[in-house]
Amino acid sequence: MKREMFPSDFLWGVATASYQIEGAYNEDGKGESIWDRFAHTPGKIKDGTTGDVACDHYHRYREDIALLKELGVNSYRFSVSWPRIFPCGKGEVNQKGLDFYNALVDELLKQGIKPLLTLYHWDLPQPLQFHGGWTNTDTVQAFLEYAMLLFKTLGDRVELWATFNEPWCISFLSHELGEHAPGIKDRRTALQVAHNVLVAHGKAVKAFRGKNLPGKIGIVLNLYPVHPLSESEQDKEAATLSDCYRNRWFLDPVFKGKYPEELLSVYQKLYGDFAKDYESIQVASEKMDFLGVNYYSREVVSYDPKSILKSKTVKVEGKRTDMDWEIYPQGIQEILVRINREYGPIDLYVTENGAAFKDEMKNGKIQDYERIDFLKEHFKNTYYAIQQGVPVKGYFVWSLMDNFEWAHGYSKRFGLFYVDYNDNLKRIPKESARWFKKFLNNEISLEE
């Protein structure tokens, strides 16, 4: 099974996010983001670090695009930093911020690499957070203005656009569990955030359509197969509600214009109308061109009568990554087939898939064979989904290089390239980068 067995127009790429790699957090007119504020708050990041410098991609983007060219990928997924464009979230435009992304896109195209641009990968301008952030419907309008400016500026060159990355993380991880910026722990707030983000997505898609641009637009969701621990009716009930929480709370609105009734009824009993007009979720189903799927693992649950979702996550035996996530490659096939069956037909991209391992440099080499095995099995299962008629159009490995892994700081390494934080952020190819290059050159198969 070689690269040549995948569709001829298949996109093979890598993915990154602005706050995780750019650095230059206060240079050239950039404003403060909620992640700048969060990372600078003592106790929020496990290793006490920040994204102030990160991988210094803002100054080294040409060097990093050269890495992409050397790898042999034909696409690159990146995100734009909203506060680099609008330091206050709205109002005056920071031209130097626009200039950076103009130059980035031009250099990618010069090297024959197709950009996939994500408008929002979590770095909300802090001034908007002072007014409620995503709980405030004014933020929806501010996002629309930001999106429209980028459509106007880059729409002639960028063919693939994603509105949001992982609304589940924007809402529940950040506003219910409080693990990510802005670090709020309130479920009703999380529901308001999810609603407004989904409405903003739909409005941005409609605005994109109104510009008659040649490109395509979609959204990126992090999805998990949810499996009951046993075949008992109680465990199955737990899996159904967990699936609504993890997956369908976002899939159903963007495809069907409504929330999953099984969980909506639960939340309404607890919180009433958690949005001013939750029926406006219909806006979220504005017709997209594609869905981006971020896949890392599955979730296994058992019945828990004390939980709102009637479930608790169970840790099962098996190989795990350094994030303590179960390695479950068949899950990517399961998710892709399911979306095509239940929500399709629509073009699908695997917009993130990868793994963190304890990568250590020995004699100048990083022999991350676990990552190679991980990618092999996930590539195979993506191929199996394509063979079943699923229109998968591309695959983006997370990530190009080691970077600021959110609340974990620099303690987790996901990259194909090792970043030496003790030696001027030097990028060093891991064995996985060498393997990926050979695969892309049709020099090796997935069985080797």
N, C-alpha and C positions, 0 to 999 in steps of 0.2 A: 504494500500500500504506500505509494509515493504521492508527492504533491500533484503530479500530473493526473492523478485519478480524480482529484477534486475538479469542480467546474472551471473552465478556462478563464472566466472573469471573476473568480473568487478572490476576495481581498484578504491578504495575510498581513497583519500588522501588529503593532504593540500599542499600549495605552498608557497615558499619564494623566495627572491632574495639576492644575496651576499651583495651588498652595503647597502641594507636596514636592514640587521640583523647582519652582521659579526663583524663590528667594527675593532679593531686592524689595523687601516688604514695605519700605517707605521711600523708595527712589522714584525719581522722574514723575512726581505728582500723584503716585498711587495713594489711595486712601486706606484706612484701617478696615479690616474685615473682622467678622465674628471669630474667625480662627486665629487672627493676630491677638485679639483680646483674650480668647480662651487659653491659648498656648502660653501667654504671658501671665496667666493666673496660677500662682503656686499650687501644686498638688493635682493639676488637671492632666498633665502629661507624665506618663510613667517614668521616663528617664530624665524629666526636668528640662527637656529641650524645647525649641521652637522652630517654626519654619522661616525664621528671619533670613537665613541664607539658603537652607535646604540644599539642593544640588547646584545652585547658582545658574540654573538654566536660562534665566533672563539675560545673562551676559555670555552664555556659552551655547546658545541655541544652534549656531552653525556647526559647532563641534558635535552636538548631539544629533543633528540631522545627518551628519557624516556617518555616525554610528548606524542610523537607520539604513542609509545607503549601503554600508558595508554588510549589514545583515541580509539585505536583499528583500526587505518587506516592500509592498507596493501601496501601503496605506499607514496612516498614523492618526490615532485618536488622541486629542488633547482638549483641555478646557480653557476657557477665557476667564480671567479674573475680573469679575464685575467691578470691584473698587479700583482696578487699574484703569477702567474706562470712565466710570462715574465715581469719583472719590467720595461723594456724598450720597451715592446711590441713585441720584437723579440730578437734573439741573445741568451744571456746566460739565462739558466733555473734556477729558484729559487727552489731548491730541497725542502726547508721547506714548500713552498706553495703546491707542489705536495704531500708531506707527509700529510698535513692537509686533503686534499680531499681523499687520500687513506684511512686514518683513518676514515673519515666520512662515506665513502661507506662501509667499512668493518663493522662498528658498525651498520649501517642500515641493512645490510644483516644478521648480527648476531641476530638482533631483528625481523627478518622475514619481513622486509619492503623493497619493491622494489624501487630502485632509478629511477627517471626520471631526467636526467641531462640536463640543459640548458647551452649551451656553452657561449652565450652572452646575458646578461640582462643589457646592457647599460653602463657598466663601462669600456669604452675604455681606454687603457693606455695613459696617457697624452703625453708622448714623441711622439706617433703617431699623436696626434692632432696637435702638433707643425708643422707637415709636411702635414697638410690638413685633417687629420682624414679620415673619410669615403669618402671624395671627391677624395682622392688619391688612385689610383688602387694598389699602393704598400701595402695599408692596407688590401686589399683582400688577397694578398699573405701571409702577416703576420698572418691573421686570419687562413688561411689554415694550416700554420705551427703549430700554437697553437692548432688547432683542431686535427691535426695528432698526436701530442704529447699526448693529452688526450685519443684519440682512443687507442694508443699504451699502455698507462699506466692503463686505467680503462676499456678498451673494453672487458676484460675477465669477468668483474663483473657487469657492467652497461648494461642493456638490452634496455633501452629507452633513446634516445638522441634527443634533440631539438637544431637546429642550432642557431636560433635567437628568441628572444622574442619581438613581436610587432614591426615589421619594420616601421609601420606607425608612431609610437612614435619616433623611432630612426631618422627618416627622417623629417617628417612634424612638429611634435610637438617640435622637438629639433632644427631644422634648418630653418623652415619657420616661425613658431610662436614664437620660441625662449624661450619657457617656461621651457625646460629641457636642461641639459648640451649637447653641449657646449654653448647654448644660442645664436645661430645665427638666424637672421631674413632675409632670402633671399630664395624665392621660387625656383629659378633655382638651388641653392645649395642643397636644400632639394631633388629635383628630381635627382641630381647626386648621393646623398647619398643613396636614395632608390634603384637606379639602381645598385650601387656597392654592397650594402648589399644583394640584391637578387642574383646577380652573385656569391657572396661569398657563399651564401647558396647552390646554385647548385653545385659549385665546391667541397664544403665540403661533400655533399651527395655522389658525385661520388668518392671522396677519401675514404669515409667510405665503399662504396661497394668494392673498390679495396683491402681493408684490409681483406675481407671475415670474418667479425666479426659476431657473432651470434645474435647481437641485431638488433633493428629497429631505424630508424631515420626519423625525420620530421621537421616541423617548427611550430611556434606558432604565430597566427595572432589575433589581437583584432578586432572583427567584430561587426557590428551594423545593425539591420534592419533599413532601411531608408524609411520613410513613407511620402508621400505628405500630406500637411495640408488639401487639398481638392482634388476633382477629376478633377480640371481644367487642361487643357493641359499644361499650364505654370508651375503649381506646380508639375505635373508629370515629366516635363523636368528637373526641379530643383532636384527632387528626383533621377532621372537617373544619372545626373552628380555627385551628392553628393555620390551616391552609388559607382560610379567609383572611387572617391577620397578616400572614407572611406574603401571600401572593395575590389573592383575589381582591383585596381592598384597593389594589391599584390596577390589576388586569381588567376587572369588570367595568370600572369607570371609563378607562380609555377605549375599550372596545364596545361596551354596551350602554354607557351613559348612566350607570346606576351602581350602587353599592351591593355587595352580596347580602341578601336578606337575612341569612342565618346569623351573621354578626351584627348587621345594622340594628336588628331588633334588640339585641343585647345592649348595645351602646345607647340606643334611644331610651331604654328603660333606666339606665344609669345617669345619662347626661342630657336627656331631652334632645332638642335640636342643637347639636354641637356646633353647627354653622348657622349663620343668620338665615341662609336659604340653602339648605343642603340639596334641594331639588336642582339647584344650579350645577350640580355635578354632571348634568347632561352635556354641558359645554366641553367637558373633558374628552368626549368621544368624537371630536372633530377628526375627520378621516386622516390617518397617518399614512406614510409611505413604507415605514418599517418599524420594527420593534427591536431594540437592543436588549440582549440578555446577558446579565452578569451572573456567572455561575461559579460557586466555590465548593459547596457541599450540600448535603441533605439535612433534614431534621427528623429525628425519631421521637415520638411523643407517647406518653401514657396518660391515663385519666387521672385528673386531680380535681376533686370536688371543690377545693378551696379557691381555685383559680377562676377568673372571669372567663377565660377561654377553656375551662375544664381540662386543662392539659399542663403537663410539665415536660420539659425536654429531657431525654434519656441519653446518657453517653454509652454508646455501644462499642464493642470490641472491634479493633481494626487499626490499620495504619492511619496516622494523623500528621498534620503539618505542624510547624512551629507556632501557629496560631491556635493549636489544639482543635483544628477542624478535621473531621473524618474525611479521608480520601475516598471519594465515591464517584468514580468517573462515569459509570452508567447513568448517573443522575442527569448529566447534561443531555444525553439522548432522550431520557424520559421527559424532561422539561420542553425540549424543542418539539418533540412529537405531540405532546399534550397541547401546546399553544396552537400548533397547526390544526389539530383536531377540534379544539374547543373554541378558538378565537380567529382562526385563519379563514381564507388564505391571506397571508401577509409576509413580505420579505423579513427574514430574521438575520440578525448579526449577533455573534457571540462577541460582545463588546468588552468583556473582561473575563479572563480565566487564568489562574496562576496559583502559585503557592509560595509561602514563606518557609524556608528551612534554615538551619543553623549553618549558614555558609561561612567557612573559614578559609583564609588564604594560607596555603602551605607551599613553600618553595615557589612563590609567585603565581600559584594556580588555585582556582576555586573549582573543585571537582564535585559539582552539584548533581550527581547522578540521580538522586531522588527526584529532582525537578524534571530531568529529562524523562524519566519513567512516567511522572505525573502528566506531562504534556503529551507524550505518546498515546496514553490511554484515553485522554480527553479528545485528542484529534481523531482517534479511531471512532469513538462514540459519536462524534459530530458527523463523521463520514457515514456511519450507519443510519443516522437520522436523514441525511440527504438521500440515501438509497431507499428510504421509505417515502420519498416524495416531499420531504420538508424543504421549503425554499430557503436554505441557509446560504447567505451571500458573502459572509466574511467571518474572520476569527481574529480577535485582538488579544494578544498575550499581555497579562498584567504581571510585570511592568517592564518598560525599557530598562530601567536601572533602579537600584535601591534608592529609597527616598524617605521622606517624613511620613511614617505610617500612622498618622492621626494621633489618637490617644496613646499609642505605643511609642511615639517619637521615632528614634532611629534604631530601636532595638529589634525590629523585624525586617528581614530582607526578602523582597519579592522579585528583585530585578534579574534580568538576563545579564546585565553588566553590574559588576561589583563597584560600589562607590567607596573609595578609601577616605573616610572622614578625617583621618590623621595625616593625609598627604595631599593637600590641595584639591580634595574632591576628585582625585584621579579616577577615571572610568576604566575598569579592567574587565575584559570579556570572561564570563564564566564558561564552563564546559557546555552549559545549556545554550549559550549564545552560539558557540561553535557548532553544536548539533543542529540548532534551528537553521543556521545558515546553510548547512549541508542539505537539510531537508528541503529548504526553499530552492536550492539549486538542483533538486532531483538526484542528489548523489547518494542518498540513503533512503530506506523505507522505514515505515513505522514498526516493522517486525525486527529490525536489526538492533 
